[in-house]
Amino acid sequence: MSTSRRHILKALCLVLILAGMLFFYSCQPGSILGDSGLSSAVPADDPKRANPGNPRDNTPVVLTPEQPGILVAGNTNTAIVDYSNASSGYICAQSFIPAKTVALVDAPDGSRYQFTIESNGRYTTIPLTVGNGNYQVGLYENLSGNEYVGLFSVAVKVELDDELAPFLYSNPYVSFADGDDAVRLSKSVAENATSDVETVEQIYLYVVQNISYDFDKAATVAPGYLPNNSNTLRTKDGICFDFASLTAAMLRAQRLPTKLDIGYCGEAYHAWIEVYTQEQGWIRKKIEFPGHAYVLLDPTFDSASKGKGDISKIIGDGKNYRPMFYY
């Protein structure tokens, strides 16, 4: 069956390269089957609604990572890692050398995460998204091409104060700050929401109805690309990584823990989100928000129909999605 008939378009989204490790982000926007549309998650008179008939407090909250210097590895001649706040779900790293510096983080589940470390006097926030356990953090200096030399390594034992905390802070993959475009927009978009579920629904709808998929960008995106949410809002287009990052940033600013997942949807490398809510209800037909659980959302797929179709026929029960990394 042809691509046009299947309504599934595959495009290269992101390439990350480090010393022989190669990751391909392939996005698959497509027309959504069905015409069920989006429905309000919880009836107005449902006792599960947090504030029936009353607006939810939509004041943005931006949690700022800190570096108190209590637990530090490395030195100011090369690079440092401040892991004082590991219990809050993050550590911070900074480079003092002109060459590219990267951090490789071996997580308790056996996965390895990669981060480019700032060398401009600012810290890079590294989220500890796999949860409790022992993390090994190594910093490496780029010599040339894909050749790196180790600077130092530190073992970080993580016992989270709150398992949701890693998914509320800003990091390089989900970047936002006080007063920026995504944070201000989260407040205005969620202005009339009366519950967390409605807040998710309104932010999600805004993204899929106002941001279009950029096939040219997908075909030409440079290695090491990271989303810039202000640019996405300005151009009104992006690739799967942009869709997921923008949606996650707006939801986190509204105090809703949100994962940015990177992995496979079918055979395509892809990015999507999961959001946490303590309420019960549905954000749309067949996509249920059970109490105290993450629920998978894919704004890239849904953008093709601008929120008018039933994405559940593609998402199904989520078994097509195989996350490899969480940010």
C-alpha positions as CSV (number, residue, x, y, z in Angstrom):
1,M,0.0,0.0,0.0
2,S,1.4,3.4,-0.9
3,T,2.4,6.0,1.7
4,S,-0.4,8.4,0.6
5,R,-3.0,5.6,0.9
6,R,-1.8,4.6,4.4
7,H,-1.6,8.2,5.5
8,I,1.6,7.5,7.3
9,L,4.6,9.6,6.5
10,K,8.0,8.8,7.8
11,A,10.8,11.3,8.2
12,L,14.1,11.5,9.8
13,C,13.8,13.6,13.0
14,L,17.1,13.6,14.9
15,V,20.5,12.1,14.9
16,L,22.7,12.0,18.0
17,I,26.2,10.7,17.6
18,L,28.8,10.0,20.2
19,A,31.8,7.7,19.7
20,G,30.0,5.2,17.5
21,M,26.6,5.5,19.2
22,L,24.1,6.5,16.6
23,F,20.4,7.2,17.3
24,F,17.8,8.0,14.7
25,Y,14.6,9.8,15.6
26,S,12.0,9.0,13.0
27,C,8.6,10.7,13.2
28,Q,5.4,9.4,11.7
29,P,2.7,12.0,11.5
30,G,-0.4,10.8,9.7
31,S,-4.1,11.3,9.2
32,I,-6.1,9.9,12.1
33,L,-8.8,7.4,11.3
34,G,-12.4,8.0,12.6
35,D,-14.2,11.1,13.6
36,S,-14.9,10.8,17.3
37,G,-13.2,14.1,18.2
38,L,-12.1,15.1,21.6
39,S,-14.5,15.0,24.5
40,S,-14.3,16.5,27.9
41,A,-12.8,14.1,30.3
42,V,-15.1,14.4,33.3
43,P,-18.8,15.5,33.3
44,A,-19.4,18.8,35.1
45,D,-21.3,17.2,37.9
46,D,-18.9,14.3,38.4
47,P,-17.6,14.2,42.0
48,K,-14.1,13.3,40.6
49,R,-13.7,16.7,39.2
50,A,-11.3,18.6,41.4
51,N,-13.1,22.0,41.4
52,P,-16.6,21.5,39.9
53,G,-17.6,24.7,38.2
54,N,-14.6,26.6,39.6
55,P,-11.5,27.6,37.6
56,R,-8.3,25.7,38.5
57,D,-5.4,27.8,39.7
58,N,-3.4,28.1,36.4
59,T,-0.5,30.1,37.9
60,P,2.6,28.7,36.3
61,V,5.2,27.2,38.6
62,V,8.8,26.9,37.3
63,L,11.1,24.8,39.6
64,T,14.6,26.0,39.3
65,P,17.5,23.5,39.6
66,E,20.1,24.6,42.2
67,Q,23.7,23.8,42.7
68,P,24.5,24.3,46.4
69,G,27.9,22.7,46.2
70,I,27.4,20.2,49.0
71,L,28.2,17.1,46.9
72,V,30.5,17.8,44.0
73,A,32.8,15.8,41.8
74,G,35.5,17.0,39.3
75,N,37.3,20.3,39.4
76,T,37.2,23.8,37.9
77,N,40.1,23.0,35.6
78,T,38.0,20.6,33.6
79,A,34.4,20.1,34.6
80,I,32.3,19.5,37.7
81,V,29.1,17.6,38.6
82,D,27.0,18.9,41.5
83,Y,24.8,16.0,42.7
84,S,23.7,17.7,45.9
85,N,20.0,17.5,44.8
86,A,19.9,14.0,43.5
87,S,17.0,13.3,45.8
88,S,15.0,15.9,44.0
89,G,15.5,14.1,40.7
90,Y,18.4,15.9,39.0
91,I,22.1,16.6,39.1
92,C,23.9,19.5,37.4
93,A,27.1,19.6,35.3
94,Q,29.3,22.4,34.0
95,S,32.4,22.4,31.8
96,F,35.4,24.7,32.0
97,I,37.2,23.6,28.8
98,P,36.7,25.0,25.3
99,A,36.3,21.5,23.7
100,K,32.9,19.8,23.6
101,T,32.1,18.0,26.8
102,V,29.5,15.3,27.2
103,A,28.1,13.4,30.1
104,L,27.3,9.7,29.9
105,V,24.9,8.6,32.5
106,D,24.5,4.8,33.2
107,A,21.1,4.4,34.8
108,P,20.0,1.6,37.2
109,D,18.0,-0.1,34.5
110,G,21.0,-0.5,32.3
111,S,20.2,2.3,29.9
112,R,22.8,5.0,29.0
113,Y,21.9,8.6,28.6
114,Q,23.9,11.3,26.8
115,F,24.1,15.0,27.5
116,T,26.1,17.8,26.0
117,I,27.5,19.9,28.9
118,E,27.5,23.7,28.8
119,S,30.8,25.5,28.9
120,N,29.5,29.1,29.0
121,G,29.3,29.5,32.7
122,R,25.9,27.8,33.0
123,Y,25.0,24.5,34.4
124,T,23.3,21.7,32.4
125,T,20.6,19.9,34.3
126,I,20.7,16.2,34.0
127,P,17.4,14.5,35.0
128,L,17.4,11.2,36.9
129,T,14.4,9.8,35.2
130,V,14.8,6.1,35.8
131,G,14.1,6.5,39.5
132,N,15.9,5.2,42.6
133,G,19.1,3.3,42.3
134,N,22.8,3.7,41.5
135,Y,23.8,6.0,38.6
136,Q,27.3,6.2,37.2
137,V,28.1,9.6,35.7
138,G,31.1,10.1,33.5
139,L,32.3,13.3,31.8
140,Y,34.3,13.2,28.5
141,E,36.2,15.7,26.5
142,N,35.9,15.6,22.7
143,L,39.4,15.3,21.1
144,S,38.3,15.2,17.5
145,G,35.5,13.6,15.5
146,N,34.1,10.8,17.5
147,E,37.2,10.5,19.8
148,Y,36.7,11.3,23.5
149,V,38.8,11.1,26.6
150,G,37.4,10.5,30.1
151,L,37.8,13.4,32.5
152,F,36.3,11.8,35.6
153,S,33.4,9.6,36.8
154,V,31.3,9.6,39.9
155,A,28.8,7.2,41.4
156,V,25.5,8.7,42.5
157,K,23.1,6.8,44.7
158,V,19.6,8.1,44.2
159,E,16.7,7.9,46.7
160,L,14.0,10.3,45.4
161,D,12.0,12.3,47.8
162,D,9.2,12.2,45.2
163,E,9.2,9.9,42.2
164,L,7.4,12.5,40.1
165,A,10.0,15.2,40.7
166,P,12.3,14.5,37.7
167,F,9.3,15.2,35.4
168,L,8.6,18.7,36.8
169,Y,12.0,20.4,36.3
170,S,13.4,21.9,33.1
171,N,16.2,20.0,31.3
172,P,17.8,20.3,27.9
173,Y,15.1,18.1,26.3
174,V,12.2,19.9,28.0
175,S,13.5,23.4,28.4
176,F,11.4,26.3,30.0
177,A,12.0,29.2,32.3
178,D,10.1,31.9,34.2
179,G,8.4,34.2,31.8
180,D,9.2,32.5,28.6
181,D,6.7,31.9,25.8
182,A,5.7,28.4,26.6
183,V,5.2,29.2,30.3
184,R,3.1,32.3,29.6
185,L,1.1,30.4,27.0
186,S,0.4,27.6,29.5
187,K,-1.4,30.1,31.7
188,S,-3.6,31.6,29.0
189,V,-4.4,28.3,27.3
190,A,-5.5,26.7,30.6
191,E,-7.4,29.8,31.8
192,N,-10.8,28.2,31.9
193,A,-9.8,24.7,33.0
194,T,-11.5,23.5,36.1
195,S,-9.4,20.4,36.7
196,D,-6.0,18.9,35.9
197,V,-7.6,16.7,33.2
198,E,-9.1,19.8,31.5
199,T,-5.7,21.5,31.7
200,V,-4.1,18.6,29.9
201,E,-6.8,18.6,27.3
202,Q,-6.6,22.3,26.6
203,I,-2.8,22.4,26.3
204,Y,-2.8,19.3,24.2
205,L,-5.5,20.6,21.9
206,Y,-3.6,23.9,21.5
207,V,-0.5,22.2,20.4
208,V,-2.1,19.8,17.9
209,Q,-4.3,22.5,16.4
210,N,-1.7,25.2,16.1
211,I,1.6,23.4,15.3
212,S,2.2,21.7,11.9
213,Y,4.6,19.0,11.0
214,D,7.8,20.3,9.2
215,F,8.9,17.6,6.7
216,D,11.8,19.8,5.4
217,K,13.2,20.2,8.9
218,A,12.8,16.5,9.6
219,A,14.8,15.7,6.4
220,T,17.6,18.1,7.2
221,V,17.9,18.3,11.0
222,A,21.4,18.5,12.3
223,P,23.0,16.0,14.7
224,G,22.6,17.0,18.3
225,Y,19.4,19.0,17.7
226,L,17.5,20.0,20.7
227,P,14.1,21.7,20.6
228,N,13.6,25.4,21.2
229,N,10.0,25.9,22.4
230,S,10.0,29.7,21.6
231,N,11.1,29.0,18.0
232,T,8.4,26.3,17.7
233,L,5.7,28.7,18.9
234,R,7.1,31.4,16.5
235,T,7.2,29.3,13.4
236,K,4.2,27.2,14.3
237,D,5.8,24.0,13.0
238,G,8.2,21.4,14.1
239,I,9.2,17.7,14.2
240,C,8.1,15.0,16.7
241,F,10.8,16.1,19.2
242,D,9.4,19.7,19.0
243,F,5.8,18.6,19.5
244,A,6.7,16.5,22.6
245,S,9.0,19.1,24.1
246,L,6.6,22.0,23.8
247,T,3.7,20.0,25.2
248,A,5.7,18.7,28.1
249,A,7.1,22.1,29.0
250,M,3.6,23.7,29.1
251,L,2.2,20.8,31.2
252,R,5.1,20.9,33.6
253,A,4.7,24.7,34.0
254,Q,1.1,23.8,35.1
255,R,2.5,21.5,37.8
256,L,1.6,18.4,35.9
257,P,4.4,15.8,35.9
258,T,5.1,14.9,32.2
259,K,7.6,12.5,30.6
260,L,9.1,13.1,27.2
261,D,9.6,9.5,25.9
262,I,12.0,8.6,23.1
263,G,11.9,5.2,21.5
264,Y,10.1,3.3,18.9
265,C,6.5,3.5,17.6
266,G,6.3,0.4,15.4
267,E,9.6,0.5,13.5
268,A,10.1,4.3,13.6
269,Y,12.2,6.1,16.2
270,H,9.9,8.7,17.7
271,A,9.2,11.1,20.5
272,W,5.9,11.4,22.5
273,I,4.8,12.2,26.0
274,E,3.1,10.7,29.1
275,V,1.3,12.9,31.6
276,Y,0.4,12.2,35.2
277,T,-2.9,13.1,36.9
278,Q,-4.5,12.1,40.2
279,E,-7.9,12.6,38.7
280,Q,-9.9,10.0,36.9
281,G,-11.5,10.6,33.5
282,W,-10.8,10.7,29.8
283,I,-9.0,13.3,27.8
284,R,-10.6,11.9,24.6
285,K,-12.5,8.8,23.7
286,K,-10.6,5.6,24.5
287,I,-7.7,7.5,26.0
288,E,-8.4,7.1,29.6
289,F,-6.8,9.0,32.6
290,P,-7.0,6.4,35.4
291,G,-6.2,7.6,38.9
292,H,-2.6,8.0,39.8
293,A,-1.1,6.8,36.5
294,Y,0.8,8.0,33.5
295,V,-1.1,8.1,30.2
296,L,0.5,8.1,26.7
297,L,-0.2,11.0,24.3
298,D,1.3,11.6,20.9
299,P,0.8,15.2,19.7
300,T,2.8,14.5,16.5
301,F,0.3,12.0,15.1
302,D,-2.7,14.0,16.3
303,S,-1.5,17.2,14.7
304,A,-2.3,15.9,11.3
305,S,-6.0,15.8,12.1
306,K,-5.9,19.0,14.3
307,G,-7.5,17.1,17.1
308,K,-10.6,16.0,15.1
309,G,-9.8,12.4,14.8
310,D,-9.5,9.4,17.1
311,I,-5.8,8.9,17.7
312,S,-6.6,5.8,19.8
313,K,-6.8,3.7,16.6
314,I,-3.1,4.3,16.1
315,I,-2.0,4.4,19.7
316,G,-4.2,1.4,20.5
317,D,-3.4,0.0,23.9
318,G,0.2,1.5,23.8
319,K,1.9,-1.8,22.8
320,N,3.2,-0.2,19.6
321,Y,5.2,2.2,21.7
322,R,8.5,1.0,23.1
323,P,10.2,3.8,25.1
324,M,14.0,3.6,25.5
325,F,14.7,6.9,27.2
326,Y,12.8,9.3,29.4
327,Y,13.5,13.0,29.8
